[in-house]
Amino acid sequence: MEVIDFANGSLFKLSAANPKDLAPAVAPLLIEHERIVACFKSVRDFVVFTDKRLIACNVQGMTGRKRDYSSLPYRKVQAFSVETAGHFDMDAELELYFSGLGKVRFEFKGAVDIRPLAQLIAHYAL
């Protein structure tokens, strides 16, 4: 299964992760002066938000050595929506609509404040 199903809009259930734990996995993909802003992880997969793009990683196989990386630059975002957590629904959601690719949807578990992510995306997409 691919990490992002552009035809249907994938759904991830993500928790906040320490950037120091995931930085080695994405370091070879980063360009000069690109910095990690936030990281989120599901059971095996993870998403890294940098100051230029988001990188989604699908960890595959029994050993987890095979990985599929998707790089989605913010400049390709045509629209996005944010749903913050409430009293009864503790999950927050982020939907991104990419030019020529479709919708990608992320669900964040627990007390994740995704408003800074929305500001980051707006800064680069608008």
C-alpha positions as CSV (number, residue, x, y, z in Angstrom):
1,M,0.0,0.0,0.0
2,E,1.3,3.4,-0.9
3,V,1.8,6.0,1.8
4,I,-0.4,8.5,-0.1
5,D,-3.3,7.4,-2.2
6,F,-3.8,10.5,-4.4
7,A,-7.0,9.2,-5.9
8,N,-8.8,8.8,-2.5
9,G,-6.9,11.0,-0.1
10,S,-5.1,8.9,2.5
11,L,-5.9,9.1,6.2
12,F,-3.1,8.9,8.7
13,K,-3.5,8.8,12.5
14,L,-0.5,10.6,13.7
15,S,1.0,11.5,17.1
16,A,3.7,14.1,17.7
17,A,7.2,12.8,17.4
18,N,10.7,14.0,18.3
19,P,12.4,15.5,15.2
20,K,15.8,14.2,16.5
21,D,14.4,10.6,16.2
22,L,13.2,11.0,12.6
23,A,15.9,13.5,11.2
24,P,18.3,10.7,10.3
25,A,15.7,9.0,8.1
26,V,15.0,12.1,6.0
27,A,18.4,13.9,6.2
28,P,19.6,12.4,2.8
29,L,16.4,13.9,1.2
30,L,16.8,17.5,2.5
31,I,18.4,20.2,0.5
32,E,20.9,22.8,1.7
33,H,19.4,25.1,4.4
34,E,16.1,23.1,4.6
35,R,15.1,22.6,8.2
36,I,12.6,20.3,9.9
37,V,9.8,22.1,11.6
38,A,7.6,19.3,13.0
39,C,7.3,15.5,12.9
40,F,4.5,13.1,13.4
41,K,4.4,9.3,13.5
42,S,1.9,6.5,13.3
43,V,2.8,2.9,14.2
44,R,5.5,2.7,11.5
45,D,4.9,5.5,9.0
46,F,5.8,9.1,9.6
47,V,5.4,12.6,8.2
48,V,8.0,15.3,8.5
49,F,7.1,19.0,7.9
50,T,10.0,21.1,6.8
51,D,10.2,24.8,5.9
52,K,9.7,23.9,2.2
53,R,7.6,20.7,2.0
54,L,6.2,17.7,3.7
55,I,7.8,14.3,3.5
56,A,5.7,11.2,4.1
57,C,7.4,7.9,4.7
58,N,5.7,4.5,4.4
59,V,7.8,1.9,6.1
60,Q,7.4,-1.4,4.3
61,G,8.2,-5.1,4.8
62,M,8.8,-7.2,7.9
63,T,12.1,-5.6,8.8
64,G,11.1,-2.0,7.9
65,R,14.3,-1.5,5.8
66,K,12.3,-0.7,2.7
67,R,10.8,2.7,2.7
68,D,8.7,4.7,0.3
69,Y,9.1,8.5,0.5
70,S,6.7,11.0,-0.9
71,S,7.9,14.6,-1.1
72,L,5.1,17.2,-1.4
73,P,6.2,20.9,-1.8
74,Y,4.0,23.5,-0.2
75,R,4.1,25.6,-3.5
76,K,1.9,22.9,-5.1
77,V,-0.8,23.3,-2.4
78,Q,-3.9,24.9,-4.0
79,A,-6.1,24.8,-0.9
80,F,-6.1,23.3,2.6
81,S,-8.4,23.0,5.5
82,V,-7.8,22.5,9.2
83,E,-10.1,21.1,11.9
84,T,-8.9,21.6,15.4
85,A,-9.6,19.2,18.3
86,G,-12.6,19.8,20.5
87,H,-14.0,18.6,23.8
88,F,-15.5,15.4,22.5
89,D,-13.5,14.9,19.3
90,M,-9.9,15.1,20.5
91,D,-8.4,14.5,17.0
92,A,-7.4,17.3,14.7
93,E,-7.4,17.0,10.9
94,L,-5.5,18.6,8.0
95,E,-6.5,18.3,4.4
96,L,-4.2,19.5,1.6
97,Y,-5.2,19.8,-2.0
98,F,-2.2,19.5,-4.3
99,S,-2.2,20.7,-7.9
100,G,-2.3,17.8,-10.3
101,L,-2.2,15.2,-7.4
102,G,-5.4,15.5,-5.4
103,K,-6.2,15.5,-1.7
104,V,-4.1,14.2,1.1
105,R,-5.7,14.0,4.6
106,F,-4.0,13.6,7.9
107,E,-5.6,13.0,11.3
108,F,-3.6,13.9,14.4
109,K,-4.3,12.1,17.6
110,G,-4.4,13.6,21.1
111,A,-3.5,17.2,22.0
112,V,-1.7,18.2,18.8
113,D,-2.1,21.9,18.0
114,I,-2.0,22.0,14.2
115,R,-2.5,25.7,13.9
116,P,1.3,26.3,13.5
117,L,1.2,23.8,10.6
118,A,-1.6,25.7,9.0
119,Q,0.4,28.9,9.3
120,L,3.5,27.3,7.8
121,I,1.5,25.9,4.9
122,A,-0.2,29.3,4.4
123,H,3.1,31.1,4.4
124,Y,4.5,29.0,1.5
125,A,1.3,28.3,-0.4
126,L,-0.2,31.8,-0.5
